[in-house]
Amino acid sequence: MEDSFWAEIPLFQGLSPEEIGTVCGLFTRKAYSKGKLIFAESDPGANAYVIHTGILRVFATTKGREHTVDLFGKGDFFGDLEVIHPSNMRLLSAVAMSDMVVFEIRREPFERMLADYPAVNNRFLLLQMDRLILSNRMLHEMKIYDARARTIFTLGRLYQRFGAQEQGRHYIDLRLTHQQIADMIGTLRETTTLVLKDLQDHRIIDIRQQQITVLDPGYLLEYRQGD
């Protein structure tokens, strides 16, 4: 396993090379093809995962319809909370949006890792707090801000996490449908389509074949409602 990959994961930062070697030895490499379901709602939470390559989509299902909740990429840790929670049940489903390679760790070695490495345990707690803060921020946005503002906030977060550059072009390295974006914003697809068209008309973004080019990165990252 690549030492540099593990050293860059926030959960393991601060560990010595020897400790990282021991920790990464607790994980098993697995590959998933695009569209493969990794786990489903109500499944037992037997494993936690770290993404090595590829993009993961996490979604909820209501009346047979999938609603995208979040996306994860390289270095992201997922599926971890259900592994240690007493209910041990998946609340959401996870599917590979692209061909993926992940490293998985089972419940027992995961709990042992947290017990044996206090620094990892502390960073794990910080990870949960960061997720809670983000969830609260997004709930606040849904209550306070209109669909246009929420769309810009969401695009800004996606650009921060999945942004890439190629020959001077800034883009979000994902292919997303309007429905997937609408699910993350918490609004109707038709509303999202109108907002995205407005942002294209104002030369903030451009969308071709479901990929978003960011024409004005500063606007997305520094936006405040009323701008």
C-alpha positions as CSV (number, residue, x, y, z in Angstrom):
1,M,0.0,0.0,0.0
2,E,1.2,3.5,-0.7
3,D,2.7,5.1,2.4
4,S,2.1,8.6,0.9
5,F,-1.6,7.9,0.4
6,W,-2.1,6.9,4.1
7,A,0.0,9.7,5.5
8,E,-2.2,12.3,3.7
9,I,-5.4,10.9,5.2
10,P,-6.5,13.3,8.0
11,L,-7.4,10.4,10.3
12,F,-3.8,9.2,10.3
13,Q,-1.8,12.4,10.2
14,G,0.7,12.6,13.1
15,L,1.4,8.9,13.1
16,S,5.0,7.7,12.5
17,P,5.8,5.7,9.4
18,E,6.0,2.6,11.4
19,E,2.5,3.2,13.0
20,I,1.1,4.0,9.5
21,G,2.5,0.7,8.3
22,T,0.8,-1.2,11.1
23,V,-2.5,0.7,10.7
24,C,-2.8,0.2,6.9
25,G,-2.1,-3.5,7.4
26,L,-5.5,-3.7,9.1
27,F,-7.2,-2.8,5.8
28,T,-8.0,-5.0,2.8
29,R,-8.0,-3.7,-0.8
30,K,-11.2,-4.1,-2.8
31,A,-12.2,-2.9,-6.2
32,Y,-15.8,-2.0,-7.3
33,S,-17.0,-1.4,-10.9
34,K,-19.1,1.7,-11.8
35,G,-22.7,1.2,-10.6
36,K,-21.8,-1.5,-8.0
37,L,-23.7,-1.2,-4.7
38,I,-21.3,-1.3,-1.8
39,F,-23.9,-1.4,0.9
40,A,-27.6,-0.8,1.2
41,E,-29.9,0.8,3.8
42,S,-30.6,-1.6,6.7
43,D,-27.6,-3.7,5.9
44,P,-25.4,-4.6,9.0
45,G,-22.6,-2.1,9.3
46,A,-19.8,-4.6,9.1
47,N,-17.0,-2.5,7.5
48,A,-15.6,1.0,7.3
49,Y,-13.9,2.2,4.2
50,V,-11.2,4.6,2.9
51,I,-11.4,5.6,-0.8
52,H,-8.2,5.2,-2.8
53,T,-9.6,6.0,-6.2
54,G,-13.0,6.8,-7.7
55,I,-16.1,8.6,-6.5
56,L,-18.8,7.2,-4.2
57,R,-22.4,8.3,-4.1
58,V,-24.4,8.0,-0.8
59,F,-28.2,8.0,-1.2
60,A,-31.5,7.4,0.6
61,T,-34.4,5.6,-1.0
62,T,-38.0,6.9,-0.6
63,K,-40.9,5.2,-2.4
64,G,-38.5,3.4,-4.7
65,R,-36.7,6.6,-5.7
66,E,-33.0,7.4,-4.9
67,H,-32.1,10.7,-3.4
68,T,-28.4,11.7,-3.4
69,V,-27.2,12.8,0.0
70,D,-23.5,13.2,-0.5
71,L,-20.4,12.3,-2.6
72,F,-17.0,11.1,-1.4
73,G,-13.7,10.9,-3.2
74,K,-10.0,10.0,-2.7
75,G,-9.0,9.8,1.0
76,D,-12.5,10.1,2.3
77,F,-13.5,7.8,5.2
78,F,-17.1,6.5,5.0
79,G,-19.4,3.9,6.6
80,D,-17.5,4.2,9.9
81,L,-20.1,5.5,12.3
82,E,-22.5,2.5,11.8
83,V,-19.6,0.1,12.5
84,I,-19.2,1.3,16.0
85,H,-22.8,2.4,16.7
86,P,-24.8,-0.1,18.9
87,S,-27.6,-0.2,16.2
88,N,-25.0,-1.5,13.7
89,M,-27.4,-0.7,10.8
90,R,-26.8,1.3,7.6
91,L,-28.9,4.4,7.4
92,L,-28.0,5.1,3.7
93,S,-26.9,3.2,0.6
94,A,-23.6,3.6,-1.1
95,V,-22.8,3.0,-4.8
96,A,-19.7,3.5,-7.0
97,M,-20.2,6.4,-9.3
98,S,-17.1,5.3,-11.2
99,D,-14.7,2.4,-11.0
100,M,-13.3,2.5,-7.5
101,V,-10.6,1.0,-5.3
102,V,-11.3,1.2,-1.6
103,F,-9.6,-0.1,1.5
104,E,-12.0,-1.7,4.0
105,I,-11.6,-2.5,7.7
106,R,-13.8,-4.8,9.7
107,R,-15.4,-3.9,13.0
108,E,-13.0,-5.6,15.4
109,P,-9.7,-4.3,14.0
110,F,-11.4,-0.8,13.6
111,E,-12.3,-0.7,17.3
112,R,-8.8,-2.0,18.2
113,M,-7.2,0.7,16.0
114,L,-9.2,3.4,17.9
115,A,-8.2,1.9,21.2
116,D,-4.5,1.4,20.4
117,Y,-3.9,4.8,18.8
118,P,-5.3,7.7,20.8
119,A,-4.3,10.2,18.1
120,V,-6.5,8.3,15.6
121,N,-9.3,8.1,18.0
122,N,-9.1,11.9,18.6
123,R,-9.1,12.6,14.9
124,F,-12.0,10.3,14.5
125,L,-14.0,12.3,17.0
126,L,-13.0,15.5,15.2
127,L,-14.2,14.0,11.9
128,Q,-17.6,13.3,13.5
129,M,-17.8,16.8,14.9
130,D,-16.9,18.3,11.4
131,R,-19.7,16.2,9.9
132,L,-22.2,17.4,12.5
133,I,-21.1,21.0,12.0
134,L,-21.6,20.6,8.2
135,S,-25.0,19.0,8.6
136,N,-26.1,21.8,10.9
137,R,-24.8,24.4,8.4
138,M,-26.7,22.8,5.6
139,L,-29.9,22.6,7.7
140,H,-29.5,26.3,8.4
141,E,-29.0,27.0,4.7
142,M,-32.2,25.1,3.9
143,K,-34.2,27.2,6.4
144,I,-32.7,30.6,5.7
145,Y,-31.5,30.7,2.1
146,D,-33.4,30.5,-1.3
147,A,-32.7,27.8,-3.9
148,R,-30.2,30.0,-5.8
149,A,-28.1,30.6,-2.8
150,R,-28.2,26.9,-1.7
151,T,-27.2,25.9,-5.2
152,I,-24.2,28.2,-5.2
153,F,-23.1,27.0,-1.7
154,T,-23.4,23.4,-2.9
155,L,-21.4,24.0,-6.1
156,G,-18.8,25.8,-4.0
157,R,-18.4,22.8,-1.7
158,L,-18.2,20.4,-4.6
159,Y,-15.6,22.6,-6.3
160,Q,-13.5,22.7,-3.1
161,R,-13.7,18.9,-2.8
162,F,-13.6,17.7,-6.4
163,G,-12.2,20.8,-8.3
164,A,-9.6,20.2,-11.0
165,Q,-7.8,22.3,-13.6
166,E,-6.8,21.4,-17.1
167,Q,-5.2,23.9,-19.6
168,G,-6.5,26.8,-17.6
169,R,-10.1,25.4,-17.3
170,H,-11.5,25.0,-13.8
171,Y,-14.1,22.3,-13.4
172,I,-15.8,19.9,-10.9
173,D,-14.4,16.5,-11.8
174,L,-17.8,14.8,-11.6
175,R,-20.7,14.1,-13.9
176,L,-24.0,15.0,-12.1
177,T,-27.6,15.0,-13.2
178,H,-29.8,17.9,-12.3
179,Q,-31.7,15.5,-10.1
180,Q,-28.6,14.6,-8.1
181,I,-27.8,18.3,-7.6
182,A,-31.4,19.0,-6.6
183,D,-31.3,16.2,-4.0
184,M,-28.2,17.7,-2.4
185,I,-29.7,21.1,-2.4
186,G,-33.1,20.0,-1.1
187,T,-35.3,21.3,-3.9
188,L,-37.2,20.2,-7.0
189,R,-35.3,19.3,-10.1
190,E,-37.2,21.8,-12.2
191,T,-36.1,24.6,-9.7
192,T,-32.5,23.4,-9.9
193,T,-32.6,23.4,-13.7
194,L,-33.7,27.1,-13.7
195,V,-31.0,28.1,-11.2
196,L,-28.3,26.3,-13.1
197,K,-29.4,28.0,-16.4
198,D,-29.3,31.4,-14.6
199,L,-25.8,30.7,-13.4
200,Q,-24.8,29.8,-17.0
201,D,-26.4,32.9,-18.4
202,H,-24.4,35.0,-15.9
203,R,-21.2,33.1,-16.9
204,I,-20.6,31.7,-13.4
205,I,-20.6,28.1,-14.7
206,D,-21.0,26.2,-17.9
207,I,-22.4,22.6,-18.1
208,R,-21.7,20.2,-20.9
209,Q,-22.4,16.4,-20.8
210,Q,-23.2,16.7,-17.0
211,Q,-19.8,18.2,-16.2
212,I,-19.6,21.6,-14.6
213,T,-17.0,24.0,-15.7
214,V,-16.4,26.8,-13.2
215,L,-16.0,30.1,-15.1
216,D,-15.8,32.2,-11.9
217,P,-14.4,30.2,-9.0
218,G,-14.2,33.3,-6.8
219,Y,-17.9,33.9,-7.1
220,L,-18.7,30.3,-5.9
221,L,-16.2,30.3,-3.1
222,E,-16.9,33.8,-1.8
223,Y,-20.7,34.1,-2.4
224,R,-23.0,35.7,0.1
225,Q,-26.7,36.1,-0.6
226,G,-27.4,39.5,-2.1
227,D,-24.3,39.5,-4.3
